[in-house]
Amino acid sequence: MERSVNMERSYNKRQEAKPHIAEEWVGKIYTFICIAFLVITIFSMVYFVASKGLSTFIVNGVNAFDLITGVKWNPDIDIPQFGALPFIFGSFSTSILAAIIAAPLGFCAAVFIVELAPKFGRRFLQPVIELLAGIPSVVYGFVGLSVIVPLFRDLFPGQGIGIAAGALVLSVMILPTITTIATDALSELPAGLKEGSYALGATRWQTIYRVALPTTMPQQMTGIVLGIARAFGEALAVQMVIGNAPHIPHSLFESTSTLTSAITLSMGNTAMGSVQNNVLWSLALILMLMTFVFVFIIRFLEGRKKL
Amino acid sequence: MQANALSTKKLNVYYGEKHAVQDVSLDFAEKQVTALIGPSGCGKSTFLRSLNRMNDLIPSCRVTGDIWMKEHNINGSETDVVALRKHIGMVFQRPNPFHKSIYENIAFGPRYHGVKKKADLDNLVEESLRKAAIWDETKDRLHKSAFALSGGQQQRLCIARSVALKPDIILMDEPTSALDPISTSRVEDLISELKQDYSIVIVTHNMHQAARISDKTAFFLSGHVVEYDETDKLFMDPSQKQTSDYISGRFG
């Protein structure tokens, strides 16, 4: 008897729940539209860049292998040469060098924030470092141009522009990313692991070096790869300090270009549909493919996250 | 009259304003198992963590009083805490192996204390794993990750890890509370074997465990030691009413 009453009550509840069906559908459709918009945008961008970029090879008959390995970039002469290796080299060397500078700095800053001054670090230092991420890239470029370039010009042979200046500017730009991820990784480290190390008579620094760093390595690498990806895609700040000569430099202080700086510099000067324009899309395609590679690396590293 | 491995004189521990351990004076006999029992929050773990100065890691924590190990007061500021922890090992509530191989987990501590040669380390690793009764289960996979081991095996690995430093005293903070009954009984057997070589102080929630493995037992209540006696005496014929109430399950 009691049971049937209960059933009736729950049946009534379901009756009352009926108005929520409309809400349920509105919610489902609305969120679906949003995600569809995102997916369509992403796929159409990929399609657009790919179709434009590939038409260099299909329509204009430029050899893809020559584009990637060629070292001569002369798009405006009678028999144009499209060798993008200097740009590819410039992009990789500046972003990897930037990561080499920024990674130890970011990790050590994170150690200070988490291990040495947790209160002050969390409340004051971390927000300050995150502030760096909000500074527009043109400001970085401008500071680089007016501070770093003259400094390098005085200290080293050459004009001060080049890979070194580009990498230094980029390293400051990607520092917040690396520091923030390193800080999160270190503070998520289970307290038990650190205690275990201390209980075996390890010092604080031995614990950081032998336990905290290796245990959080996958996350640290994720931060570094994210930083490289950001540096790889950065155009404006690099363009301002790198000199933009289309050849592979012989030193870190010689004018060169990156994929992004080559695109931004030439995009306005080429006619849509011309081979000179299409080849810039090919550069964009290379950039995009590299970004995908970085995303895959990050996914892979996160899969390996040990905690 | 047996020698004391460790004794505390009027030990007090404060967390900020909270007076967590109050005037505790206990003697821990050499090569015996001493159990610390009491309800949650009675200060027994806090007391245990003071003995190897682990509480130094907590900024708000203050420990006053004396801890005598042989003729040294190890609670002084001049004590080399790093060297001290070589003599007083610790095993934690949750198994906490490092994200390294079984071998590297054992070799971790000795490396910091001057054992560098591979042959020495190899011997030490084997000896420690044997002492912790886990050699047979691990000898074929010394260089595999310690995380492939079960929880109980991980805990015995952690015991082996502290044994590798050849300590005088091993502190255990509820070492079986995260383990299943079978693993628990293996760890208990191990503790009974280890006491031939080491003095052991163990915090436990489980009164049966204290009764099974310890020689002496101290009963903590709200930061005080209510009673400290031979385990048999304390469980069979406690002199304090609070003790008999606790062990008969009337509170806690």
Interface residues (C-beta under 8 A of the other chain):
Chain A: P190 G192 L193 E195 G196 S197 Y198 A199 L200 G201 A202 T203 Q206 R210 V211 P214 T215 K306
Chain B: N52 M54 L57 V82 A83 L84 R85 K86 G89 M90 F92 R94 N96 P97 F98 H99 K100 F108 G109 Y112 H113 C158 R161 S162 L165
